[in-house]
Amino acid sequence: MPSAVEVEVEGRRLRLTNLDKVLYPEAGFTKGQVIDYYTRAAPWLLPHLQGRALTLKRYPNGVESGHFYEKQKPSHAPKWVRSEAIQAGERTIDFVLCDEVATLVWLANLADLELHPSLALARDPDEPTVLAFDLDPGPPAGISECCEVAHLLREALSELGLQSFVKTSGSKGMQLYAPLNTEVTYDDTKPFAHGLARLLESQHKDLIVSVMKKTLRPGKVFIDWSQNDRHKTTVGVYSLRARERPTVSTPLLWDELDDPAALSFDSADVLARLDEHGDVFAGVLELEQELPDL
């Protein structure tokens, strides 16, 4: 394979480099395969990135070497890469907006393996469109315990009139989203998520912890409610993860949680699932729900 090729993606010209460079050594998965995955997943992936500030997580020498986060749009970005300037404390950061396939391919060529979008749209950075919970197991707890907690969270949200959607993190945990898509701020969602996590902790002390302190977490699942914050991001749905294999943060059907051992999916698995099921996370973008009083 040539070290560099010129391609045209939907009318945009790009120069792709080092396509045969192995970014996942254990799996032999190359940069070219990363670009191929993101290109093929784009019809389902891009709606979840549309209009959202994106934090890049780049692995220029592969998953076994160092990485760095990048919030500021790189100075070498093509002129057609869209961005949005957002105030962050005393700084203004020009975040990349990944709204088209060409931008997704450009990011993959930078070895931006993981995509971390904001929970809010860039035009309204203080107004999240979802309520998010990150389920992080403390060993020896694992994916089975996460599934149990996800069901408990779903039931609690349902009793409050909120429908929810679940996905794997692509790593060791899971994430649960309750779409809102109504007028709400992080000042509303963060205390709500914290209160619900504390309530479930009080009801299931042997299984759930709502405090980040690591000494409290062995054998339990930490419900990370703090993700509901303007300054934080959660790995995006359909994003690759920097693990031994090219695993993906994958949306699930709720009955799939009955078989926790089967809940690890790589890029090929996800493309096959998309062909079979379509985007089972689409409701996160479409469903409008009011945040109730807890």
C-alpha positions as CSV (number, residue, x, y, z in Angstrom):
1,M,0.0,0.0,0.0
2,P,1.4,3.5,-0.9
3,S,2.6,5.6,2.1
4,A,0.3,8.5,1.0
5,V,-2.7,8.8,-1.3
6,E,-4.8,11.6,-2.6
7,V,-8.6,11.0,-2.3
8,E,-11.8,12.8,-2.8
9,V,-14.5,12.4,-0.2
10,E,-17.9,14.0,-1.1
11,G,-16.1,16.8,-3.1
12,R,-13.3,17.3,-0.5
13,R,-9.7,16.6,-1.3
14,L,-7.7,14.8,1.3
15,R,-4.2,13.4,1.6
16,L,-4.1,10.2,3.6
17,T,-0.8,9.0,5.0
18,N,0.7,5.8,6.4
19,L,-2.4,3.8,5.7
20,D,-0.6,0.5,6.4
21,K,0.6,1.7,9.8
22,V,-0.5,-0.7,12.5
23,L,-2.4,1.2,15.3
24,Y,-3.7,-1.9,17.1
25,P,-0.7,-4.3,17.2
26,E,-2.4,-7.2,18.9
27,A,-5.1,-7.3,16.2
28,G,-2.9,-6.1,13.3
29,F,-5.5,-3.3,12.7
30,T,-4.1,-0.5,10.5
31,K,-4.8,3.2,10.1
32,G,-6.4,2.3,6.7
33,Q,-8.8,0.0,8.5
34,V,-9.6,2.7,11.0
35,I,-10.5,5.0,8.2
36,D,-12.5,2.3,6.4
37,Y,-14.5,1.6,9.6
38,Y,-15.4,5.3,10.2
39,T,-16.3,5.8,6.6
40,R,-18.7,2.8,6.6
41,A,-20.2,3.7,9.9
42,A,-20.6,7.4,9.0
43,P,-24.3,7.3,8.0
44,W,-25.2,6.2,11.6
45,L,-22.4,7.9,13.4
46,L,-22.5,11.4,12.0
47,P,-26.0,12.3,13.3
48,H,-24.6,11.8,16.9
49,L,-21.7,14.2,16.3
50,Q,-23.7,16.8,14.3
51,G,-23.2,20.3,15.7
52,R,-21.3,19.1,18.8
53,A,-18.0,20.3,20.1
54,L,-15.6,17.4,19.7
55,T,-12.6,16.5,21.8
56,L,-10.0,14.5,19.9
57,K,-8.1,11.6,21.5
58,R,-5.2,10.9,19.2
59,Y,-2.9,7.9,19.2
60,P,-0.3,8.7,16.5
61,N,1.8,5.7,17.2
62,G,-1.0,3.3,18.1
63,V,-2.8,2.1,21.2
64,E,0.3,0.7,22.9
65,S,2.0,4.1,22.8
66,G,1.1,7.5,24.2
67,H,-1.9,9.5,23.4
68,F,-3.0,13.1,23.8
69,Y,-6.3,15.0,24.0
70,E,-6.8,17.9,21.6
71,K,-9.7,20.4,22.0
72,Q,-8.4,23.3,19.9
73,K,-8.9,22.8,16.2
74,P,-5.4,22.1,14.8
75,S,-3.8,24.9,12.8
76,H,-3.2,22.6,9.9
77,A,-6.9,21.7,9.5
78,P,-8.3,22.1,6.0
79,K,-10.3,25.3,5.6
80,W,-13.5,23.3,5.1
81,V,-13.4,21.7,8.5
82,R,-16.1,23.4,10.5
83,S,-15.6,24.6,14.1
84,E,-17.2,26.6,16.9
85,A,-15.5,28.9,19.4
86,I,-16.7,28.2,22.9
87,Q,-15.7,30.0,26.1
88,A,-13.9,27.8,28.6
89,G,-13.1,29.7,31.7
90,E,-10.8,32.6,30.6
91,R,-10.0,30.8,27.3
92,T,-11.9,30.5,24.1
93,I,-11.4,27.2,22.4
94,D,-12.2,26.6,18.7
95,F,-13.7,23.1,18.8
96,V,-13.9,20.9,15.7
97,L,-17.5,20.1,14.5
98,C,-17.6,16.7,12.7
99,D,-20.6,17.2,10.4
100,E,-19.5,15.4,7.3
101,V,-17.8,12.2,6.1
102,A,-14.7,14.1,4.9
103,T,-14.1,15.6,8.4
104,L,-14.5,12.1,9.9
105,V,-11.9,10.7,7.4
106,W,-9.6,13.6,8.2
107,L,-9.8,12.9,11.9
108,A,-9.2,9.2,11.4
109,N,-6.1,10.1,9.3
110,L,-4.8,12.0,12.4
111,A,-5.2,8.7,14.4
112,D,-8.0,10.3,16.4
113,L,-9.2,6.8,17.3
114,E,-11.7,7.9,20.0
115,L,-14.4,10.5,19.4
116,H,-15.6,12.4,22.5
117,P,-18.5,14.7,21.7
118,S,-20.1,17.1,24.2
119,L,-23.5,16.3,25.6
120,A,-24.7,19.7,24.4
121,L,-24.8,21.3,21.0
122,A,-22.1,23.8,20.4
123,R,-24.5,26.6,19.8
124,D,-25.9,26.1,23.3
125,P,-23.0,24.7,25.3
126,D,-24.7,25.0,28.6
127,E,-27.8,23.1,27.5
128,P,-27.3,19.3,27.3
129,T,-29.6,17.3,25.1
130,V,-29.3,14.2,27.3
131,L,-29.0,13.0,30.9
132,A,-26.0,10.7,31.0
133,F,-24.8,8.0,33.5
134,D,-21.4,6.3,33.2
135,L,-21.3,2.9,34.8
136,D,-17.7,2.0,35.9
137,P,-17.2,-1.4,37.6
138,G,-14.6,-1.8,40.4
139,P,-13.0,-5.2,40.1
140,P,-13.9,-7.9,40.7
141,A,-17.2,-6.4,39.5
142,G,-17.5,-6.4,35.8
143,I,-19.9,-6.2,32.9
144,S,-22.5,-8.4,34.6
145,E,-22.8,-6.0,37.5
146,C,-23.0,-3.1,35.1
147,C,-26.0,-4.8,33.4
148,E,-27.7,-5.2,36.7
149,V,-27.2,-1.6,37.6
150,A,-28.3,-0.5,34.1
151,H,-31.6,-2.3,34.6
152,L,-32.0,-0.6,38.0
153,L,-31.4,2.8,36.5
154,R,-33.7,2.1,33.6
155,E,-36.5,1.1,36.0
156,A,-35.9,4.2,38.2
157,L,-36.0,6.5,35.2
158,S,-39.1,4.8,33.8
159,E,-40.9,5.4,37.1
160,L,-40.1,9.1,36.6
161,G,-41.5,9.1,33.1
162,L,-38.1,8.9,31.3
163,Q,-37.2,6.4,28.6
164,S,-33.5,5.5,28.4
165,F,-31.0,3.9,26.1
166,V,-27.9,1.9,26.9
167,K,-24.6,1.3,25.2
168,T,-21.3,-0.4,26.0
169,S,-18.4,1.9,26.6
170,G,-16.3,-0.2,24.3
171,S,-14.0,-0.7,27.3
172,K,-15.0,-2.2,30.7
173,G,-18.2,-0.4,31.5
174,M,-21.5,0.9,30.1
175,Q,-23.3,4.2,29.6
176,L,-27.0,5.0,29.9
177,Y,-28.6,8.0,28.3
178,A,-32.0,9.5,28.9
179,P,-32.7,11.9,26.0
180,L,-34.2,15.2,26.8
181,N,-34.0,17.5,23.8
182,T,-35.9,20.2,25.7
183,E,-34.8,23.3,27.5
184,V,-32.6,22.3,30.3
185,T,-29.1,23.2,31.7
186,Y,-26.3,21.3,33.4
187,D,-27.5,23.0,36.6
188,D,-30.6,20.9,36.2
189,T,-29.2,17.6,35.0
190,K,-26.1,17.2,37.2
191,P,-27.9,17.5,40.6
192,F,-30.7,15.2,39.2
193,A,-28.2,12.6,38.1
194,H,-26.4,12.9,41.5
195,G,-29.6,12.5,43.4
196,L,-30.7,9.5,41.5
197,A,-27.3,7.8,41.9
198,R,-27.4,8.4,45.7
199,L,-30.9,7.1,45.9
200,L,-30.0,3.8,44.1
201,E,-26.8,3.6,46.3
202,S,-29.0,3.8,49.4
203,Q,-31.2,1.0,48.0
204,H,-28.4,-1.3,46.8
205,K,-25.4,-0.7,49.1
206,D,-23.7,-4.0,48.1
207,L,-23.8,-3.2,44.4
208,I,-23.7,0.6,43.8
209,V,-21.5,3.4,44.9
210,S,-22.1,7.1,44.0
211,V,-18.8,8.4,45.3
212,M,-15.7,8.5,43.1
213,K,-13.3,7.5,45.9
214,K,-11.6,4.4,44.7
215,T,-11.3,2.7,48.1
216,L,-15.1,2.4,48.1
217,R,-15.4,0.9,44.7
218,P,-14.0,-2.7,44.8
219,G,-16.8,-5.2,43.8
220,K,-19.3,-2.4,43.1
221,V,-20.4,-0.3,40.2
222,F,-19.7,3.4,40.4
223,I,-22.6,5.5,38.9
224,D,-20.6,8.4,37.5
225,W,-23.2,11.2,37.5
226,S,-20.5,13.9,37.2
227,Q,-20.4,13.4,33.4
228,N,-23.3,15.9,33.3
229,D,-21.0,18.9,33.1
230,R,-20.1,21.4,30.4
231,H,-16.4,20.6,30.8
232,K,-16.7,16.9,30.5
233,T,-17.3,14.5,27.6
234,T,-18.3,10.9,27.2
235,V,-17.0,8.6,24.5
236,G,-19.4,8.8,21.5
237,V,-21.6,6.1,20.3
238,Y,-20.0,4.0,17.5
239,S,-16.5,5.4,18.5
240,L,-13.6,3.1,18.4
241,R,-11.7,2.6,21.7
242,A,-8.0,2.3,22.3
243,R,-8.0,-1.2,23.6
244,E,-6.1,-4.4,22.5
245,R,-8.7,-4.9,19.8
246,P,-10.6,-2.2,17.9
247,T,-13.6,-2.4,20.2
248,V,-16.5,0.0,19.7
249,S,-18.9,1.9,22.0
250,T,-22.0,0.0,20.9
251,P,-25.7,0.7,21.4
252,L,-27.6,-2.3,22.8
253,L,-31.1,-3.6,22.8
254,W,-32.3,-4.0,26.4
255,D,-32.8,-7.7,26.2
256,E,-29.1,-8.2,25.1
257,L,-28.2,-7.3,28.7
258,D,-29.4,-10.8,29.6
259,D,-26.2,-12.2,28.2
260,P,-23.4,-10.0,29.6
261,A,-20.6,-12.2,28.3
262,A,-21.6,-11.4,24.7
263,L,-21.4,-7.6,25.1
264,S,-18.0,-6.9,23.5
265,F,-18.1,-5.8,19.9
266,D,-15.3,-4.8,17.5
267,S,-15.5,-2.7,14.3
268,A,-16.6,-5.6,12.1
269,D,-19.3,-6.7,14.6
270,V,-20.7,-3.2,14.7
271,L,-20.9,-2.8,11.0
272,A,-22.8,-6.0,10.8
273,R,-25.1,-4.9,13.6
274,L,-25.8,-1.6,11.8
275,D,-26.7,-3.5,8.6
276,E,-29.1,-5.7,10.6
277,H,-30.6,-3.3,13.2
278,G,-29.8,0.2,12.0
279,D,-29.2,2.9,14.6
280,V,-30.9,1.6,17.8
281,F,-29.6,4.8,19.5
282,A,-31.5,7.1,17.1
283,G,-34.1,7.8,19.9
284,V,-31.4,9.7,21.8
285,L,-31.5,12.3,19.1
286,E,-35.2,12.3,18.5
287,L,-37.1,11.8,21.7
288,E,-38.2,14.9,23.6
289,Q,-38.6,14.4,27.4
290,E,-39.0,16.8,30.3
291,L,-36.7,16.4,33.2
292,P,-39.0,15.8,36.2
293,D,-38.5,16.7,39.9
294,L,-36.7,14.0,41.8
